[in-house]
Amino acid sequence: MASAAATAGTPPVANRGAITACVILAVIMQALDTTIANVALPYIQGSVSASADQINWVLTSYIVAAAIMTPPSGFLAARFGRKRVLSAAIIGFVVASILCGAAQSLTQIVGFRLLQGFFGAALVPLSQSILLDIYTPEERGQAMALFGVSVMVGPVLGPVLGGWLTDNISWRWVFYINLPLGILALAGVSIFVTETKSSALAKLDWIGFGALSIAIAALQLFLDRGAQLDWFDSFEIIVEATVCAAALYILVVHTFTAQNSFIKPRMFLDRNFNVGLVFIFIVGICYLASLALLTPFLQTLLGYPVVTAGIIMGPRGLGTMACMFVVGRLIGKVDTRLLLGAGLLVSAWAMYDMAGWTPDVSQQRIMLTGFVQGGGLGLLFVPLTTITFATLPAEYRGDGTGLYNLSRNIGSSVGISLVSYLLTRNLQVNHAEIANYVTPFNRVFETPAIKHAWDPTTLAGRAALDEVITRQATIIAYIDDFKLLMVLCLAALPFLALLRTPRQQAGPADDHAMVME
């Protein structure tokens, strides 16, 4: 006998579980790759002879490529079929991962990471779209909680697994690990996922897509190379800023004037969707930017081995997963705005605590704060995803998930570039300010013990003194970055007033109808 779910147009329970498992595995593979390389960055940097600012391109190139290719995932699914596109994305992602592991230079690994991002972009929105389709509106809260756990599993497994692989085998295995995961995901998609209808009439708005791609690429080059080239004193930076502004202008004008634009302007009539894009942008900044800061903080400043650093960063993801499971059951019972507010406040507190860290901070405190910070992200992710799409018409869901993940990716990329730039800049500023006190007239250096170690009149003393000043300047620079992330979390609180909480309106004609409070 057919189940009720099957009667309602959703797959039978057994198939639905298998579909959920295989698409979740594809998402885990993609999410894992956004964080697993973090702890290996110092080792990759040495292997490819990259500078401290260049090595972050390994992270940002992947995110930028994913950001560019996320929006057209809806068109690709409509044109070629969702199952075909998802299968091709998994295959391409695995091949690109193998190429990343075999890379011999910075140019090669950045290029292959771009390729990896291009293929991996479709994994998250298509998987999310599949889950939204196979679950009823009443079940979507828990389904999105499970999806959120798969997205956030990277902070749990990524640092630990990446640290172990790097320490015991090689950093190249943080990319090779995708091969078995990809084979399992591809097999599951091939067997259990049914193909959707494809239409040769589906067309891509090349002007809109091209303008968006150019704008994102120019913005990232502007952010990544700005500090190195002294910003607007460089002709290259002026060109990149001009190209970005021009592409954005073309995109906006084309979106609101073209008959069949790449981005559907009617989506932006939904207030929740607009606010959700802003929120997920901020979450993206706090999510990966803080990870990009923690890795050098633990390994370089505190001197932890790569495996220890990975284990210490693990509880952050555990906190995310725990809160997501709890929040999944609270959706519909507690005002979504209260959950989002709690998530922002918890995340802000975690950043506040991190702003008080010194090289003497204990491992227990780092792990506890990381767990709390992860819990804050867990409180944000599930209700934010649910309320963002609660009132968006079904025909815009595919494009909406693409823009939603695009906003998260851009936020992550901008966040990493911003905190990396501020870390370098503030280190130099702090070093200069502290060095002002290193003069022959400072009586502190007359103390015998201090003069013996840090005598500013000798070459060895000046070198030792410069090392201490640099260390102190670095600590203050990290504190400044953590404070900035805290302020960003608090700055998002006023947007809660713009959200409208949906509630189900019973009715035989349409059980998806919503009314707004």
N, C-alpha and C positions, 0 to 999 in steps of 0.2 A: 504494500500500500504506500502511496506517495505521502511524504510528510507534508505537514502544513507549510513548512518553509518552501518546499518545492512547489506547492500549489500557489504560493504567493509570488513565485517567480525567482526565488533564490535557490541555490543548489541544495541537494540533500545534505543532511548534517554531516555524514561521513566525508563527502567530497569537500564540503565547506571547510572542515578542519584541515584536510590535506592541502587545499588551496591556500588557506591562511598560513600553514607551516612553510610552504615553499616560497611564497612571496615575502614572508617575514625573513627567511634565510637570505634572500636577495638583498633586502634592506640592511640586514646585519652586516653582510659583506661590504656594502657601500659605506655604512656608518663606521665600521671598523677601520676602514682605510683613511678616514678623516682624522683619526687620532693615533693609530698604531705607529705612524711614522714620527710622531712628536718626540718620543724618548730616544729615537735613533738619530735624530738630526745632528747631534755633535759628531757621531761616527760617520754619517753621510758627508758632513762638511769636510772632514779630514780626507775621505776617500776621493772626493771630486775637487778638492782644493778650492773651496768656496769661502768667501768672507762671511762675517756674522750677519750682515744684512742680506747678502745674496742667498743664503741657505733658506731663508723664509720663503723664497720663490717656490720651493718644493711644496709648501703648503698652499700658498695663494694661487699658484698656477692651476692646481687641481680644482680649487673652489671657484675660480673665475670661469674655467671651462664648463664646470657643472652649472654655474649661474647662466651662462649663455645658452646652453642647450636644454635647460629645464623647461622654459615656456613652450617651445615647439613640440614637446612630447605629446601633447594633446592632438596636434595636427598629424603627427606621425602615426599615432594609434588609429585615428580616423581614416587615414589614407591606406595604411598597410595592414591594419588589424593589431589589436593590443597585444595578443600573444606573440605574434611575430616580432614586434618591436621590442618587447621585454626579453625574448630569447636572444635577439641580436645584441641587445645591450649587455646581457650577461656574458656572452661570448667575447665581445669587444673589450669589456672590462677586464676579463681574465687575461686575454692576450696582452693588453696594455700593462697589466700588473707584472707579467713575466718580463716584458721589455724594461720596465722600471728596475726590476731586480738585476737585470743584466747590464744596466747603464754604466758607462765608464767615465763620464764627464758631466759637469753641471748642465751643459746645454742638452745633452741626451736625456738626463733624468727629468729636467723641466719639460722638455718636449713630450716625453712619454707620459708624464703626469697630466699634461694638457689632454692627451689622447684618452687617458684613463677617465678624466673628468667629463669629456664629451660623451663617452659611452655610459658612465655611471649616472649621468644626470637624469635619465629616464627611469631609473630603478625605483626611486622614492615616490614620485608622483603617480606612476602607473600602478605601483603596489598599493598606494593609498586609495587610488580610484577603484581598484578591484575590491578592496575591503569595504569601501563605502557602498558598493553595489550589491555585495552578497550578504550584507547584514541589514536587518530592519532598522528603522529610525530609533526604536527603543533599545537596540543592542549596540548602536554605534558608539556610545560612550565607552563601553568596555572594549570594543574593537579598536577604538582609537587609543585606548590605554595600552593595549598590547602592541599596537603599531608604534606608539611613543617609546615603549620599552625597547623595541628593536632599533629605533633610531638612536636612542641614548645608550645602547649597550656598548658603544665604542668607548666611552669613558671608563667602563668597567674592565672589559677584556683588552682594549687597545693598549693602554700603558703597561699592564702586567704582561700580556703576551708579547708585545713589542720589546719590552725590556729583557724577557727571558730569551727570546729568539736572538736578539742582538748580542747578548752576553755569552750565550752558549753555542750559537752557530755563526750567524752573520747578519748584519743589518739588511742584507738582500732578501732574507727570508720573511721580513715583514710584508713584502710584496708577493713572494712565492706562495704564502699561506692562502692566497685567494683562489689558487687552482682547485683544491679539493672542495672548498665551499661553493665555488662556481659550478663545478660538475654536479653537485647535489641539487643546487637551486635550479639549474637548467633541466635536469631530469624530472624534477617535480613539476615545473612549469609545463614541460612537454606532455606529461601524462595527465595532469589534473586540470589545468586551466583550459577553459574553452575559448575558442577564437570569437572575437566580436566582428560585427559586420564592417567591411572596409568599402570605401567609395573612391573610385577613380576621379570623382568630381571634386573631392577635397583638395583645396589649394592653400598654399602657404603665402602669406603676405610678405613677400621678399623685402619690400621697402621697410616695413615695420621691423621685421626680424633683423635685417641688416643694420638699421639704425640702433636698435637695442644692443646688438653684439658689439658694434663699434664703440658705443657709449661706455659699456662695461669694460671693454678691453682698455680704452683710453684712460678711464678712471683708475683702473688698477695700476697701469704704468705710471700715471701721475703720482699715485700714493707710494708705490714701491721705490721709485727713482727720485722723488722730490727731495728727500733729505740728502741723498748722495750728491745731487746736482745743485743744491742750494736753491731749490724751489724756483721762483719766478725770475731769478737772475740767470736762469738757463733758458736758452731758446727752445730746447727740446720740451721742457716742462710747459712753456707757453703754448707750444703747438699741441701737446696732449690735452691741455685744459681747453683750448679752443675747439679741438675736434670733439671732445666729450660734450661740451655745451652745444655745439652745432648738431650733433647726433641726437641729443635729448630734445632739442627744439623740433627737429624733423619728426621724431617719434611722436611727440605730443600732438603736433599739428596734424600729422597723418592719421593718428588714432581717432581724432574727433572729426575728421573730414572725409576719410575714405569710406567707401560703401561696405567693404568687407575687410576691416583692419585686422592686423595681427593680434592686437589686444582689444577685446570687446569692451567698449566704453560703458555699456549698460551695467557691467559688473560693478562699477564704481558708484552706482546709485544705492548700493547696499552699504549702509553705514557700518555694520559689524565687519564686513569684509575689509573695508578701508582701514578701520582701527586695528583689525587683526594683522594687516600687512605692516603697520607701524610697530606693533607689539613684537611680532616675530623678528623684525629687523633688529630691535634692541636685544631680544633674547639671543639672536645669532651673534651679536657683538660680545655679550657676556659669556656665551657658551665656549667658543673656540679661542677668543682673545685671552681669557684667563688661563686656558690650557697652554697657550703659546708662551705665557709668562711663567707658569709654574715649572715647565721643563728646564729652562736655564737657571731658574732660581734654585731648584733642588740640586741639579747636577753641577752647575758652575759655582754658584755662590756658597751653597752648603756642602758641596763636595760628595753628594751621595752617589754610590754606584748606580748604573742604569737599572738593574733589577730592583734595587731598593726604592729608587724613584718611582718605578712603575707600580710597585706594591702600595706605596704611600698615596699615589694618585687614584688607586682603585676604589676606595670607599666613596668617592664623589659619585661615581656611577651607581653604586649600590643604593645611595640615598635617592637618586633619581628614580630608579626602578621601584623602590619601596613606596615612594609617594605616588607614583603613577598608578600602581595597583589600588591604593587606597582611594585616590581621586576618581578612578574609573567607577567606583561604586557610589561616590558622592554626587556625581553628575546627575542633575535632575532633582536631587534632594536638597542641595545647598546652592544658594545664589552663586552663579559662575563668577560674578564680579568679586565676591568675597574670596573665592579661591585664588583668583588672579592677584588680588591685593595682598593676600598672605604670601604668595609666591614671590612677589616683588620685594616685600619687606624682609623675608627670610634671606633672599639673595643679597639684598643690600647689607644686612647684618653680617653675612659671611665675608663680603668684601671689606667691610669695616674692620672685622677681626684680622683679615689678611694684611690690612694696612698697618697693623701693629706688630707684624712679624719682624724678628731680627735673626741674625745667624745662630742665635742661641735657642730658637724656637724648637720645641720638642716634636718628635714624630707623632706622638699621640694628638697633640693640638692640631697639627697639619691635617691628620686623617679625620679628626672630628669636624673641623671646619669644612673640609672637603665634603664630608657626608651631609652636613647641613646645607652647603651650597647646592649639592646635587638634589637634595630634597626640595629646595626652592625652585629649581628648574622643573622638577617633577610636578610641582603644584601649578606651574605655568603652562607646560606643554599641552597636556590633555584638554583642560577646559578652554584654552586658547584655540586649539584646532577645532573643537566642537562648536564653539560659539561663532567662530569665523565663518563656518560653512552652514550654520543652522538655518539661515534665512536666504542663502544664495540659491537662486533657481537651479534645478538639476541640469539644465542645458549648458550652464556655465561652470559646472563642477570640474570638468577636465582642465579647462583653461585656468580656473581659479586655483586648483592645487599646484599648477605650474608656477603661477605668479607668487603663490604663498611660499613655495620652496625657493623660488628665485630671491625673494626678499630676505629669507633666512641666509642663503648663500652669500648675498652681497653684504649683509650685516657681518657675517663671519669674516669675509675677506677684508672689508673696511676696518673691522675691529683689530685684526692681526696687524695690518699695516700701520694703523694709528698707534697702538701700544708699542710696537717695535720702534717707530719713529720717536715717540715721546720718551721711551726708555733711553735711547741713544742720546737724544738732545738733552734731557734732564741730567743724565750722567755727566755730560760735559759742563753744563751750567753749575751743577752742584760741586763738581771738582774744582771749578774756578773759584766759587765762593768759599769753599773750605780752605783752598790754597792761599787765600788772602791773609789767613791768620798764621801762615808759615813765614815768619820774618825773624831776623836776628834780634828784634826788639821784644819778641814774645818770651816772657820770663819762664814759661812752661818748659822751654828747652834748656833752661839752666839747671833743671833737676837732674842729678847724676844718672839715675836709672833711664830717664827718657833720652838724655843726651847720648848715652852709650848706644841705645838702639836706633834712635832717629836723629842723629846729629845733622842738621841742615848744612853744615859747613864741609861735610865730606861727601864723596861720591856715593859710597855705600849707604850712608845715612839718608841721603836724598832719595835714593832708589827705594829703600825700605819705607820711607815716609810717603813717597808717591803711591806705593802699593796699598798702604793703609788708607790714604785719602781716596783712592779709586774704589776701594771696597766700601767705604762709608758712603761715597757718592752713589754707588750702585744700589745700595740698600734704600737710600732715600728715593731714587728714581723708581724702584719697584713700588714703594709706598705710594708715590704720586699716581702711578698707573692704577693701583688697586682702588685708590680714592676716586679716580675718574669713573671706574666701572660702578662703584657704589652710587655715585651721583646719577649715572645713567639709569640705574634701576629705580631710584627715587623719582627721577624726572618723568618716568612713564606712568606714575600713579594717577595724574589728572586725566589721562585718557580713559580711565575706567568709567568716568561719568558719561562718556559718549557711547558706551556699549548698551545695547538693549537685550534683555534676557528673554529668550524665546520659551514658550510653553506649548505643549501639545494641545491642539483643539480637536476634540473627538468629533467624528463625523463620518458617515458611511461613504460619502462621495470621495473624500480625500483624506486619508489618515496622515498625510504629510503636511497638512495645513498648519500654519503657525500664526499666532497672534503675539503682538509685542506688548510688554509691560512698560 
